[in-house]
Amino acid sequence: MKRIVLILALLPFMAVSANAQSFMRGDANHDGNIDISDLVVIVNRVLEGNPTSYRLCPDNKHPHLIDLGLPSGILWSCCNVDAKTPQSYGGYYAWGETKQKSYYDWSNYSHCDGTEETCHDLGGYIGGSVNDVAHTKWGGKWMTPSNTAWDEIDENCTYEWTTVNGVKGAKLTSKINGASIFLPAAGWRWQSDTSDVGVSAAYWASVQNDRNLSQAHNIYFYSDHFITGVISSLAYGRSIRPVRDETSCDVNADGNIDISDVVKTVNMILSGAYVTCPDAHHPHKIDLGLPSGTLWSCCNVGATLPSSVGNAFAWGEIRPKYSYDETTYLYCDNQDEEQCQDIGSSIIGTNYDVAYKRWGASWQMPSYTQADELIRNCKTEWLQIDGVNGLKFTGPNGKSIFFPASGYANGSYIYDNGGGGYYWTGNCHPRDNNFAIIMTFKNSGSIQLAGYYRVLGLYVRPVAK
């Protein structure tokens, strides 16, 4: 441990800016930044020992912490409050109450004076409080999920109506790491009746409706739909699926909190990464939460703003020019595009890499693999920023970068400007030396990796080396 403390003492006080409303992995103290203070928290967690999280229950000793790889780092329980297995229904609770009842209505609801119109204000949020049955029964950092936590599940998981050990319910499978949880269709309770068991279910969130104190947020599902943002009366008996905000310290999302998380946090701090541009001094290294940890630039080579197109370059050239064709390309034999010179199957990090040469050693052109990862792991949206058309890539952690619809230069003319984006990777086409691999997208929503003539002028979006 002395070695770790020495590393901490030598680190510069650099911070990775984060959204304080949606905690990212590594923001261990939830202050909206990733800096030296988070390393202290993570080291302490390593020394203390930590609860282990899983992608699937490893045994029958429930509950387990299930890590769905969510951007917030929140872990979900494998089963409901009062349930002994993931497919057990568990207990039914009126919102803010911590005991089950044989009868559910306003006459015996503990947070009103006998009627719906006399509901008490519990402060809007009960997560982790004395009014949270997940916290009072399970202790520690267990709590009822917020409506934001349910929304995150909806956005990052696929929904499947299925049957487990004879029990119908919802299987939610992470789009990020493939882990899953099962929510039994426990129905709900009103007065002395239990309704819709095996048909549907409603699970409470920890947030009271700020417009009507007699209501709170919950989710609802049945065979065809999983619905978040539902508002229901507080007196109904509904299921509780606890969560635990443990994995801010599990930086590398492997289910453990150990020295590898310390190392990754150190690298994040030293890399100068951000989740949004912190100022107008572009470029910045943007962390989209990609599996490889690749950081993308916020803007193109030659651009001073994320919405600026920047300069066009022929593949392997490091200076913009007035015309782009075989007659001006530096690496064509006899000025014939059919005889392009071999300057390497990959020019990344070489003297032919315009990002490396113009921005310095910490930057380089993206590889085919990095571009493919960006496409596969990000949601895309065609939109306009500062009057410029382009494609917004939103990563697994909810952060985004904008690629202007740059068009491409052929001769002295820019084609498809505003209608499509054309961006070089650092890889030559494996079967035809006259082409290099590009990432291209259209306003129709299509996006692909393809081969393009090296002599043409395309744009470059660097990645951090």
Buried (B, 14 or more C-beta within 10 A) or exposed (E): EEEBEEBBEEBEEBBBBBBEEBBBBBBBBBBBBBBBBBBBBBBEBBEEEBBBBBBEBEEEEBBBBBBBBBBBBBBBBBBBBBBEBBBBBBBBBBBBBBEBBEEBBBEBBBBBEEEBEEBBEBEEBBBBBEBBBBBBBBEEBBBBBBBBBBBBBBEBBEBEBEEEEEBBBBBBBBEBBEBBBBBBBBBBBBEEEBEEBBEBBBBBBBBBBEEEBBBBBBBBBBEEEBBBEBBBBBBBBBBBBBBBBBBBBBBBBBBBBBBBBBBBBBEBBEBBBBBBBEEEEBBBBBBBBBEEBBBBBBBBBBBEBBBBBBBBBBBBBBEBBEEBBBEBBBBBEEEEBEEBEEBEEBBBBBEBBBBBBBBEEBBBBBBBEBBBBBBEBBEBEBEEEEEBBBBBBBBBBBBBBBBBBBBBBBBEEBBBBBEBBBBBBBBBBEEEBBBBBBBBBBBEEEBEBEBBBBBBBBBBBBBBB
